[in-house]
Each structure stands twice: as structure tokens, then as C-alpha cells.
Amino acid sequence: MPSPRRGEIWDVNWSPGRGAEQQGIRPALIIQNDRGNASSTYPLTIVASMSRTERELPLHVRIAPTPENGLTDFTDVKCEQIMTIEKSRLIRKRGSITKEELARVDMALKISLDLLS
């Protein structure tokens, strides 16, 4: 079973999806804490979906492609689209985002989940 860590980008097999859910193999950012990710008895992780579609939405965090993150295009972390998935859906680790990028994701997640009030 894959061992993801918070802040890593993984290709996820989203199929089968339902309705407006993503389908196919697409990247996602691991946002689950590392303690939960490391548990051998907990087969799930929490991810935020990612998209190359540029929409300039307040809950999207733009990530530039680098050798460290494994992206080939500018990609948005969609902090309004977080899901719990089985780790078995994780296909391949692409890389990791920077601490600064993860801090921006954390702020967008707090806004999305109304954790600032």
C-alpha cells in the first residue's frame, strides 16, 4: 500500500466517479496529516483535487511546475474539492510542493471550511 505524506502530489485513479466527480487518472495533493497517513490500520487519506483549468478562484492555489513537484503545467489545488479516498487509488508519487505553497493551501482550506471565525 502506498505511504503518502502531507504536501505530496500523487496521481490518483478517480474512476469510477459519480456525477460531477473527477474521473480518470489525475493529480491530487495529499492534505491528510502524516500520522494518519502512516497508520497501517487506516487505509484512507484526504486529498484536494487539482486541475490545469485556470479559474482564478479564491479557493484555488496555483502551483508552478518544478522538478521537485513533478508537474508539467501550472496547476491549481482546488481547496473546495477535498475528498477522503482509499490509498489504493494512489498510482504514482509525482513530488512535493514547497512549505510556502503548503501554507497557501492551508489558508485556502481554512477559508473553504470556515475555520477562521
The first five atom37 places (N, CA, C, CB, O) and aatype in JSON, in Angstrom:
{
  "aatype": [12, 14, 15, 14, 1, 1, 7, 6, 9, 17, 3, 19, 2, 17, 15, 14, 7, 1, 7, 0, 6, 5, 5, 7, 9, 1, 14, 0, 10, 9, 9, 5, 2, 3, 1, 7, 2, 0, 15, 15, 16, 18, 14, 10, 16, 9, 19, 0, 15, 12, 15, 1, 16, 6, 1, 6, 10, 14, 10, 8, 19, 1, 9, 0, 14, 16, 14, 6, 2, 7, 10, 16, 3, 13, 16, 3, 19, 11, 4, 6, 5, 9, 12, 16, 9, 6, 11, 15, 1, 10, 9, 1, 11, 1, 7, 15, 9, 16, 11, 6, 6, 10, 0, 1, 19, 3, 12, 0, 10, 11, 9, 15, 10, 3, 10, 10, 15],
  "atom_mask": [
    [1, 1, 1, 1, 1],
    [1, 1, 1, 1, 1],
    [1, 1, 1, 1, 1],
    [1, 1, 1, 1, 1],
    [1, 1, 1, 1, 1],
    [1, 1, 1, 1, 1],
    [1, 1, 1, 0, 1],
    [1, 1, 1, 1, 1],
    [1, 1, 1, 1, 1],
    [1, 1, 1, 1, 1],
    [1, 1, 1, 1, 1],
    [1, 1, 1, 1, 1],
    [1, 1, 1, 1, 1],
    [1, 1, 1, 1, 1],
    [1, 1, 1, 1, 1],
    [1, 1, 1, 1, 1],
    [1, 1, 1, 0, 1],
    [1, 1, 1, 1, 1],
    [1, 1, 1, 0, 1],
    [1, 1, 1, 1, 1],
    [1, 1, 1, 1, 1],
    [1, 1, 1, 1, 1],
    [1, 1, 1, 1, 1],
    [1, 1, 1, 0, 1],
    [1, 1, 1, 1, 1],
    [1, 1, 1, 1, 1],
    [1, 1, 1, 1, 1],
    [1, 1, 1, 1, 1],
    [1, 1, 1, 1, 1],
    [1, 1, 1, 1, 1],
    [1, 1, 1, 1, 1],
    [1, 1, 1, 1, 1],
    [1, 1, 1, 1, 1],
    [1, 1, 1, 1, 1],
    [1, 1, 1, 1, 1],
    [1, 1, 1, 0, 1],
    [1, 1, 1, 1, 1],
    [1, 1, 1, 1, 1],
    [1, 1, 1, 1, 1],
    [1, 1, 1, 1, 1],
    [1, 1, 1, 1, 1],
    [1, 1, 1, 1, 1],
    [1, 1, 1, 1, 1],
    [1, 1, 1, 1, 1],
    [1, 1, 1, 1, 1],
    [1, 1, 1, 1, 1],
    [1, 1, 1, 1, 1],
    [1, 1, 1, 1, 1],
    [1, 1, 1, 1, 1],
    [1, 1, 1, 1, 1],
    [1, 1, 1, 1, 1],
    [1, 1, 1, 1, 1],
    [1, 1, 1, 1, 1],
    [1, 1, 1, 1, 1],
    [1, 1, 1, 1, 1],
    [1, 1, 1, 1, 1],
    [1, 1, 1, 1, 1],
    [1, 1, 1, 1, 1],
    [1, 1, 1, 1, 1],
    [1, 1, 1, 1, 1],
    [1, 1, 1, 1, 1],
    [1, 1, 1, 1, 1],
    [1, 1, 1, 1, 1],
    [1, 1, 1, 1, 1],
    [1, 1, 1, 1, 1],
    [1, 1, 1, 1, 1],
    [1, 1, 1, 1, 1],
    [1, 1, 1, 1, 1],
    [1, 1, 1, 1, 1],
    [1, 1, 1, 0, 1],
    [1, 1, 1, 1, 1],
    [1, 1, 1, 1, 1],
    [1, 1, 1, 1, 1],
    [1, 1, 1, 1, 1],
    [1, 1, 1, 1, 1],
    [1, 1, 1, 1, 1],
    [1, 1, 1, 1, 1],
    [1, 1, 1, 1, 1],
    [1, 1, 1, 1, 1],
    [1, 1, 1, 1, 1],
    [1, 1, 1, 1, 1],
    [1, 1, 1, 1, 1],
    [1, 1, 1, 1, 1],
    [1, 1, 1, 1, 1],
    [1, 1, 1, 1, 1],
    [1, 1, 1, 1, 1],
    [1, 1, 1, 1, 1],
    [1, 1, 1, 1, 1],
    [1, 1, 1, 1, 1],
    [1, 1, 1, 1, 1],
    [1, 1, 1, 1, 1],
    [1, 1, 1, 1, 1],
    [1, 1, 1, 1, 1],
    [1, 1, 1, 1, 1],
    [1, 1, 1, 0, 1],
    [1, 1, 1, 1, 1],
    [1, 1, 1, 1, 1],
    [1, 1, 1, 1, 1],
    [1, 1, 1, 1, 1],
    [1, 1, 1, 1, 1],
    [1, 1, 1, 1, 1],
    [1, 1, 1, 1, 1],
    [1, 1, 1, 1, 1],
    [1, 1, 1, 1, 1],
    [1, 1, 1, 1, 1],
    [1, 1, 1, 1, 1],
    [1, 1, 1, 1, 1],
    [1, 1, 1, 1, 1],
    [1, 1, 1, 1, 1],
    [1, 1, 1, 1, 1],
    [1, 1, 1, 1, 1],
    [1, 1, 1, 1, 1],
    [1, 1, 1, 1, 1],
    [1, 1, 1, 1, 1],
    [1, 1, 1, 1, 1],
    [1, 1, 1, 1, 1],
    [1, 1, 1, 1, 1]
  ],
  "atom_positions": [
    [[0.85, -1.18, 0.0], [0.0, 0.0, 0.0], [0.89, 1.24, 0.0], [-0.96, 0.0, 1.23], [1.9, 1.28, 0.71]],
    [[0.54, 2.26, -0.79], [1.34, 3.5, -0.83], [1.42, 4.17, 0.55], [0.75, 4.48, -1.84], [0.53, 4.02, 1.38]],
    [[2.51, 4.9, 0.77], [2.72, 5.64, 2.02], [2.84, 7.13, 1.71], [3.98, 5.12, 2.77], [3.95, 7.66, 1.69]],
    [[1.72, 7.8, 1.48], [1.78, 9.23, 1.14], [2.14, 10.08, 2.35], [0.46, 9.7, 0.56], [1.97, 9.67, 3.5]],
    [[2.64, 11.28, 2.07], [2.94, 12.26, 3.11], [2.27, 13.57, 2.74], [4.48, 12.45, 3.29], [2.08, 13.88, 1.57]],
    [[1.93, 14.33, 3.76], [1.27, 15.62, 3.55], [2.14, 16.52, 2.67], [0.97, 16.31, 4.9], [3.35, 16.64, 2.88]],
    [[1.5, 17.15, 1.67], [2.21, 18.04, 0.77], [2.72, 17.37, -0.49], [0.0, 0.0, 0.0], [3.29, 18.04, -1.36]],
    [[2.53, 16.06, -0.6], [2.95, 15.36, -1.81], [1.85, 15.4, -2.87], [3.32, 13.91, -1.49], [0.66, 15.46, -2.56]],
    [[2.28, 15.37, -4.12], [1.35, 15.27, -5.25], [1.42, 13.84, -5.77], [1.69, 16.31, -6.38], [2.49, 13.32, -6.07]],
    [[0.25, 13.21, -5.86], [0.14, 11.84, -6.37], [-0.84, 11.81, -7.53], [-0.31, 10.86, -5.25], [-1.81, 12.57, -7.55]],
    [[-0.58, 10.93, -8.49], [-1.6, 10.62, -9.49], [-2.6, 9.69, -8.82], [-0.97, 9.96, -10.78], [-2.23, 8.71, -8.17]],
    [[-3.89, 10.02, -8.99], [-4.97, 9.27, -8.36], [-5.87, 8.69, -9.45], [-5.79, 10.18, -7.4], [-6.19, 9.37, -10.42]],
    [[-6.26, 7.44, -9.27], [-7.26, 6.84, -10.15], [-8.63, 7.18, -9.58], [-7.05, 5.28, -10.28], [-9.1, 6.53, -8.64]],
    [[-9.28, 8.2, -10.15], [-10.56, 8.69, -9.65], [-11.74, 7.83, -10.12], [-10.76, 10.13, -10.09], [-12.85, 7.99, -9.61]],
    [[-11.52, 6.94, -11.06], [-12.63, 6.15, -11.61], [-12.9, 4.94, -10.72], [-12.31, 5.69, -13.05], [-11.96, 4.37, -10.17]],
    [[-14.15, 4.55, -10.56], [-15.31, 5.22, -11.15], [-15.74, 6.4, -10.3], [-16.47, 4.23, -11.31], [-15.75, 6.33, -9.07]],
    [[-16.09, 7.47, -10.95], [-16.63, 8.65, -10.28], [-18.13, 8.72, -10.53], [0.0, 0.0, 0.0], [-18.67, 7.99, -11.36]],
    [[-18.78, 9.6, -9.81], [-20.22, 9.79, -9.99], [-20.5, 11.25, -10.28], [-21.0, 9.32, -8.74], [-19.86, 12.14, -9.72]],
    [[-21.46, 11.49, -11.15], [-21.9, 12.85, -11.43], [-20.76, 13.77, -11.8], [0.0, 0.0, 0.0], [-20.05, 13.53, -12.77]],
    [[-20.58, 14.85, -11.01], [-19.57, 15.87, -11.3], [-18.2, 15.52, -10.72], [-20.03, 17.2, -10.76], [-17.27, 16.32, -10.83]],
    [[-18.05, 14.34, -10.09], [-16.75, 13.96, -9.54], [-15.74, 13.74, -10.66], [-16.89, 12.68, -8.69], [-16.11, 13.38, -11.78]],
    [[-14.48, 13.96, -10.35], [-13.42, 13.72, -11.33], [-13.38, 12.24, -11.69], [-12.05, 14.18, -10.79], [-13.76, 11.38, -10.9]],
    [[-12.9, 11.97, -12.9], [-12.72, 10.59, -13.35], [-11.37, 10.48, -14.04], [-13.87, 10.15, -14.29], [-10.76, 11.48, -14.41]],
    [[-10.93, 9.25, -14.22], [-9.65, 9.01, -14.86], [-8.5, 9.18, -13.89], [0.0, 0.0, 0.0], [-8.71, 9.25, -12.67]],
    [[-7.29, 9.25, -14.42], [-6.09, 9.41, -13.58], [-5.66, 10.86, -13.65], [-4.93, 8.46, -14.05], [-5.34, 11.39, -14.71]],
    [[-5.68, 11.51, -12.47], [-5.36, 12.94, -12.37], [-4.58, 13.18, -11.08], [-6.66, 13.81, -12.4], [-4.65, 12.37, -10.15]],
    [[-3.83, 14.28, -11.02], [-3.07, 14.55, -9.8], [-3.95, 15.07, -8.66], [-1.97, 15.56, -10.09], [-5.0, 15.67, -8.89]],
    [[-3.49, 14.82, -7.44], [-4.14, 15.34, -6.24], [-3.06, 15.63, -5.21], [-5.21, 14.33, -5.68], [-1.99, 15.02, -5.23]],
    [[-3.36, 16.57, -4.32], [-2.44, 16.93, -3.25], [-2.87, 16.24, -1.96], [-2.39, 18.47, -3.05], [-4.04, 16.31, -1.57]],
    [[-1.94, 15.57, -1.3], [-2.23, 14.92, -0.01], [-2.31, 16.01, 1.05], [-1.12, 13.85, 0.35], [-1.36, 16.77, 1.25]],
    [[-3.47, 16.08, 1.74], [-3.63, 17.07, 2.82], [-3.84, 16.41, 4.18], [-4.8, 17.99, 2.5], [-3.84, 17.1, 5.2]],
    [[-4.01, 15.1, 4.21], [-4.13, 14.35, 5.47], [-2.84, 14.48, 6.26], [-4.47, 12.85, 5.19], [-1.76, 14.54, 5.67]],
    [[-2.92, 14.51, 7.59], [-1.71, 14.59, 8.41], [-0.89, 13.3, 8.29], [-2.07, 14.86, 9.89], [-1.43, 12.24, 7.99]],
    [[0.41, 13.4, 8.54], [1.3, 12.26, 8.35], [1.04, 11.12, 9.33], [2.72, 12.7, 8.47], [1.32, 9.97, 9.01]],
    [[0.52, 11.42, 10.5], [0.21, 10.35, 11.46], [-0.88, 9.45, 10.89], [-0.23, 10.94, 12.82], [-0.78, 8.22, 10.95]],
    [[-1.93, 10.07, 10.35], [-2.99, 9.28, 9.72], [-2.5, 8.54, 8.49], [0.0, 0.0, 0.0], [-2.88, 7.4, 8.25]],
    [[-1.64, 9.2, 7.71], [-1.11, 8.56, 6.51], [-0.23, 7.36, 6.84], [-0.31, 9.57, 5.69], [-0.2, 6.4, 6.07]],
    [[0.48, 7.4, 7.96], [1.42, 6.34, 8.31], [0.75, 5.12, 8.94], [2.46, 6.87, 9.26], [1.36, 4.06, 9.03]],
    [[-0.5, 5.26, 9.36], [-1.18, 4.16, 10.04], [-1.45, 2.99, 9.1], [-2.48, 4.65, 10.66], [-2.08, 3.17, 8.05]],
    [[-0.99, 1.82, 9.48], [-1.22, 0.63, 8.65], [-2.65, 0.11, 8.8], [-0.24, -0.48, 9.02], [-3.11, -0.67, 7.98]],
    [[-3.35, 0.55, 9.85], [-4.73, 0.1, 10.05], [-5.75, 1.09, 9.49], [-5.0, -0.12, 11.53], [-6.95, 0.83, 9.54]],
    [[-5.28, 2.21, 8.96], [-6.16, 3.23, 8.39], [-5.86, 3.34, 6.9], [-5.98, 4.62, 9.11], [-4.88, 3.99, 6.53]],
    [[-6.67, 2.71, 6.04], [-6.35, 2.64, 4.61], [-6.76, 3.86, 3.8], [-7.0, 1.44, 4.02], [-6.78, 3.81, 2.57]],
    [[-7.1, 4.96, 4.47], [-7.62, 6.14, 3.79], [-6.65, 7.31, 3.91], [-8.98, 6.53, 4.35], [-5.81, 7.35, 4.8]],
    [[-6.8, 8.27, 3.0], [-6.09, 9.54, 3.1], [-7.02, 10.63, 2.59], [-4.74, 9.51, 2.29], [-8.01, 10.34, 1.92]],
    [[-6.7, 11.88, 2.9], [-7.51, 13.01, 2.45], [-6.71, 13.78, 1.41], [-7.92, 13.93, 3.65], [-5.54, 14.09, 1.62]],
    [[-7.36, 14.09, 0.29], [-6.7, 14.78, -0.81], [-7.52, 15.98, -1.26], [-6.46, 13.83, -1.99], [-8.73, 16.05, -1.01]],
    [[-6.85, 16.91, -1.91], [-7.51, 18.01, -2.63], [-7.25, 17.76, -4.11], [-6.99, 19.44, -2.17], [-6.11, 17.51, -4.51]],
    [[-8.3, 17.84, -4.91], [-8.12, 17.61, -6.34], [-7.35, 18.77, -6.97], [-9.48, 17.42, -7.04], [-7.25, 19.85, -6.39]],
    [[-6.81, 18.52, -8.15], [-6.01, 19.51, -8.86], [-6.49, 19.59, -10.3], [-4.49, 19.16, -8.8], [-6.99, 18.62, -10.86]],
    [[-6.31, 20.78, -10.9], [-6.77, 20.99, -12.27], [-5.87, 21.98, -12.98], [-8.23, 21.49, -12.29], [-5.34, 22.91, -12.37]],
    [[-5.69, 21.77, -14.29], [-4.92, 22.73, -15.09], [-5.8, 23.87, -15.57], [-4.28, 22.03, -16.29], [-5.29, 24.84, -16.15]],
    [[-7.1, 23.79, -15.35], [-8.01, 24.84, -15.77], [-7.83, 26.06, -14.88], [-9.48, 24.36, -15.74], [-8.05, 25.98, -13.67]],
    [[-7.43, 27.17, -15.46], [-7.18, 28.39, -14.69], [-8.48, 29.16, -14.52], [-6.11, 29.28, -15.4], [-9.08, 29.61, -15.49]],
    [[-8.92, 29.3, -13.26], [-10.17, 29.99, -13.0], [-10.02, 31.18, -12.06], [-11.17, 29.04, -12.43], [-10.98, 31.94, -11.89]],
    [[-8.87, 31.36, -11.45], [-8.63, 32.5, -10.54], [-9.69, 32.58, -9.44], [-8.6, 33.8, -11.32], [-10.19, 33.67, -9.15]],
    [[-10.02, 31.45, -8.83], [-10.97, 31.42, -7.74], [-10.23, 31.55, -6.41], [-11.81, 30.12, -7.78], [-9.09, 31.1, -6.3]],
    [[-10.87, 32.16, -5.4], [-10.17, 32.39, -4.14], [-9.76, 31.11, -3.4], [-11.03, 33.21, -3.24], [-8.85, 31.14, -2.57]],
    [[-10.41, 30.0, -3.71], [-10.07, 28.75, -3.03], [-9.12, 27.88, -3.83], [-11.33, 27.98, -2.73], [-8.83, 26.75, -3.44]],
    [[-8.63, 28.4, -4.95], [-7.64, 27.68, -5.77], [-6.25, 28.23, -5.47], [-7.97, 27.8, -7.28], [-6.07, 29.45, -5.36]],
    [[-5.29, 27.34, -5.35], [-3.9, 27.74, -5.12], [-3.1, 27.28, -6.33], [-3.33, 27.12, -3.78], [-2.99, 26.09, -6.61]],
    [[-2.53, 28.26, -7.05], [-1.77, 27.98, -8.27], [-0.38, 27.46, -7.91], [-1.66, 29.25, -9.16], [0.33, 28.07, -7.12]],
    [[0.0, 26.31, -8.51], [1.31, 25.71, -8.3], [2.04, 25.69, -9.64], [1.18, 24.26, -7.7], [1.54, 25.16, -10.63]],
    [[3.24, 26.27, -9.66], [4.06, 26.27, -10.88], [4.77, 24.92, -11.01], [5.1, 27.43, -10.85], [5.15, 24.32, -10.0]],
    [[4.97, 24.45, -12.23], [5.67, 23.17, -12.41], [7.15, 23.3, -12.07], [5.5, 22.68, -13.86], [7.81, 24.26, -12.46]],
    [[7.66, 22.31, -11.34], [9.08, 22.24, -10.99], [9.51, 20.77, -11.01], [9.37, 22.9, -9.59], [8.66, 19.88, -10.94]],
    [[10.81, 20.52, -11.1], [11.26, 19.13, -10.99], [10.89, 18.5, -9.64], [12.78, 19.06, -11.2], [10.68, 17.29, -9.56]],
    [[10.82, 19.32, -8.59], [10.53, 18.81, -7.25], [9.08, 18.36, -7.09], [10.84, 19.86, -6.21], [8.8, 17.42, -6.35]],
    [[8.13, 19.03, -7.79], [6.73, 18.64, -7.61], [6.23, 17.72, -8.73], [5.85, 19.87, -7.55], [5.15, 17.14, -8.61]],
    [[7.0, 17.57, -9.8], [6.64, 16.64, -10.85], [5.53, 17.09, -11.79], [0.0, 0.0, 0.0], [5.09, 16.33, -12.65]],
    [[5.07, 18.33, -11.63], [4.03, 18.84, -12.53], [4.67, 19.3, -13.84], [3.25, 20.01, -11.86], [5.83, 19.71, -13.87]],
    [[3.9, 19.22, -14.92], [4.4, 19.65, -16.23], [3.73, 20.94, -16.69], [4.18, 18.56, -17.26], [4.16, 21.55, -17.67]],
    [[2.67, 21.36, -16.0], [1.93, 22.58, -16.32], [1.57, 23.3, -15.03], [0.65, 22.27, -17.15], [1.59, 22.69, -13.95]],
    [[1.25, 24.59, -15.12], [0.68, 25.29, -13.98], [-0.61, 24.57, -13.6], [0.43, 26.81, -14.3], [-1.42, 24.26, -14.47]],
    [[-0.79, 24.31, -12.31], [-1.91, 23.51, -11.84], [-2.49, 24.14, -10.58], [-1.48, 22.04, -11.58], [-1.74, 24.61, -9.72]],
    [[-3.82, 24.15, -10.48], [-4.5, 24.68, -9.3], [-4.86, 23.56, -8.33], [-5.76, 25.46, -9.7], [-5.41, 22.54, -8.74]],
    [[-4.54, 23.76, -7.05], [-5.08, 22.91, -5.99], [-6.47, 23.45, -5.7], [-4.15, 22.89, -4.69], [-6.61, 24.63, -5.36]],
    [[-7.48, 22.62, -5.82], [-8.87, 23.05, -5.66], [-9.3, 22.76, -4.22], [-9.81, 22.32, -6.69], [-9.81, 21.68, -3.91]],
    [[-9.1, 23.74, -3.34], [-9.31, 23.54, -1.91], [-10.78, 23.42, -1.53], [-8.68, 24.67, -1.15], [-11.1, 23.12, -0.38]],
    [[-11.67, 23.66, -2.47], [-13.09, 23.43, -2.21], [-13.49, 22.0, -2.58], [-13.95, 24.43, -2.99], [-14.62, 21.59, -2.34]],
    [[-12.57, 21.24, -3.16], [-12.84, 19.86, -3.57], [-11.89, 18.92, -2.84], [-12.7, 19.69, -5.1], [-10.89, 18.46, -3.41]],
    [[-12.21, 18.65, -1.58], [-11.4, 17.72, -0.79], [-12.21, 16.43, -0.61], [-11.0, 18.34, 0.59], [-13.43, 16.46, -0.45]],
    [[-11.49, 15.31, -0.63], [-12.15, 14.01, -0.53], [-11.3, 13.06, 0.29], [-12.41, 13.42, -1.93], [-10.07, 13.16, 0.32]],
    [[-11.97, 12.13, 0.95], [-11.29, 11.0, 1.58], [-11.31, 9.86, 0.57], [-11.97, 10.59, 2.94], [-12.37, 9.49, 0.06]],
    [[-10.14, 9.3, 0.29], [-10.05, 8.21, -0.67], [-9.23, 7.06, -0.07], [-9.42, 8.69, -2.01], [-8.47, 7.26, 0.87]],
    [[-9.4, 5.88, -0.62], [-8.55, 4.77, -0.24], [-7.15, 4.98, -0.81], [-9.14, 3.42, -0.72], [-7.0, 5.43, -1.95]],
    [[-6.15, 4.64, -0.02], [-4.77, 4.77, -0.5], [-4.52, 3.91, -1.74], [-3.78, 4.39, 0.61], [-3.6, 4.19, -2.51]],
    [[-5.33, 2.88, -1.93], [-5.16, 2.02, -3.11], [-5.44, 2.77, -4.4], [-6.08, 0.8, -3.01], [-5.06, 2.3, -5.48]],
    [[-6.1, 3.94, -4.33], [-6.34, 4.77, -5.52], [-5.09, 5.55, -5.94], [-7.49, 5.74, -5.26], [-5.03, 6.09, -7.05]],
    [[-4.09, 5.63, -5.05], [-2.85, 6.35, -5.35], [-2.0, 5.52, -6.31], [-2.06, 6.67, -4.05], [-1.64, 4.38, -6.0]],
    [[-1.7, 6.09, -7.48], [-0.99, 5.36, -8.52], [0.51, 5.61, -8.49], [-1.55, 5.74, -9.88], [1.31, 4.67, -8.49]],
    [[0.9, 6.89, -8.45], [2.32, 7.25, -8.57], [2.56, 8.58, -7.89], [2.76, 7.3, -10.06], [1.81, 9.53, -8.08]],
    [[3.63, 8.65, -7.1], [4.03, 9.92, -6.49], [4.76, 10.75, -7.53], [4.93, 9.69, -5.24], [5.7, 10.28, -8.17]],
    [[4.3, 12.01, -7.7], [4.97, 12.93, -8.63], [6.07, 13.72, -7.93], [3.95, 13.89, -9.26], [7.15, 13.92, -8.49]],
    [[5.79, 14.18, -6.7], [6.75, 15.01, -5.97], [6.05, 15.71, -4.84], [0.0, 0.0, 0.0], [5.01, 15.26, -4.36]],
    [[6.63, 16.83, -4.39], [6.1, 17.58, -3.24], [6.08, 19.07, -3.55], [6.93, 17.31, -1.98], [6.89, 19.57, -4.33]],
    [[5.14, 19.77, -2.92], [5.1, 21.22, -3.03], [5.98, 21.81, -1.92], [3.64, 21.76, -2.94], [6.38, 21.11, -1.0]],
    [[6.27, 23.11, -2.02], [7.12, 23.78, -1.03], [6.33, 24.08, 0.24], [7.71, 25.08, -1.61], [5.1, 24.02, 0.25]],
    [[7.04, 24.41, 1.31], [6.39, 24.8, 2.56], [5.54, 26.05, 2.37], [7.43, 25.04, 3.67], [4.46, 26.17, 2.95]],
    [[6.03, 26.97, 1.55], [5.28, 28.2, 1.28], [3.98, 27.9, 0.53], [6.15, 29.19, 0.46], [2.93, 28.47, 0.84]],
    [[4.06, 27.01, -0.45], [2.85, 26.63, -1.19], [1.87, 25.9, -0.27], [3.21, 25.73, -2.39], [0.66, 26.12, -0.35]],
    [[2.39, 25.03, 0.6], [1.52, 24.31, 1.54], [0.85, 25.28, 2.5], [2.32, 23.25, 2.31], [-0.3, 25.07, 2.88]],
    [[1.54, 26.34, 2.92], [0.94, 27.35, 3.79], [-0.21, 28.06, 3.07], [2.0, 28.39, 4.24], [-1.24, 28.35, 3.69]],
    [[-0.06, 28.32, 1.77], [-1.14, 28.93, 0.99], [-2.33, 27.98, 0.86], [-0.64, 29.34, -0.42], [-3.48, 28.4, 0.93]],
    [[-2.04, 26.69, 0.68], [-3.1, 25.68, 0.64], [-3.82, 25.63, 1.98], [-2.53, 24.27, 0.28], [-5.05, 25.59, 2.03]],
    [[-3.06, 25.63, 3.08], [-3.67, 25.6, 4.41], [-4.62, 26.78, 4.62], [-2.58, 25.62, 5.49], [-5.71, 26.61, 5.17]],
    [[-4.23, 27.98, 4.18], [-5.09, 29.15, 4.32], [-6.36, 28.99, 3.49], [-4.34, 30.43, 3.9], [-7.46, 29.29, 3.96]],
    [[-6.23, 28.51, 2.26], [-7.41, 28.3, 1.41], [-8.33, 27.23, 2.0], [-6.98, 27.9, -0.01], [-9.55, 27.35, 1.9]],
    [[-7.76, 26.19, 2.61], [-8.58, 25.16, 3.26], [-9.34, 25.75, 4.45], [-7.71, 23.98, 3.72], [-10.51, 25.43, 4.66]],
    [[-8.67, 26.6, 5.23], [-9.34, 27.23, 6.37], [-10.51, 28.1, 5.9], [-8.34, 28.09, 7.17], [-11.56, 28.11, 6.54]],
    [[-10.32, 28.81, 4.8], [-11.41, 29.63, 4.25], [-12.54, 28.73, 3.76], [-10.89, 30.53, 3.1], [-13.71, 28.98, 4.05]],
    [[-12.19, 27.68, 3.03], [-13.19, 26.77, 2.48], [-14.02, 26.11, 3.57], [-12.52, 25.71, 1.63], [-15.23, 25.94, 3.42]],
    [[-13.38, 25.74, 4.66], [-14.06, 25.03, 5.75], [-14.56, 25.97, 6.85], [-13.14, 24.01, 6.36], [-15.06, 25.51, 7.87]],
    [[-14.43, 27.28, 6.63], [-14.88, 28.3, 7.58], [-14.26, 28.1, 8.96], [-16.41, 28.28, 7.68], [-14.96, 28.12, 9.98]],
    [[-12.95, 27.91, 9.0], [-12.23, 27.69, 10.25], [-11.55, 28.94, 10.78], [-11.21, 26.61, 10.06], [-10.8, 28.87, 11.76]],
    [[-11.78, 30.08, 10.16], [-11.14, 31.32, 10.59], [-11.99, 32.14, 11.55], [-10.8, 32.16, 9.39], [-11.49, 33.09, 12.17]],
    [[-13.25, 31.8, 11.68], [-14.13, 32.63, 12.54], [-14.14, 32.16, 13.97], [-15.54, 32.63, 12.0], [-14.83, 32.75, 14.8]]
  ]
}
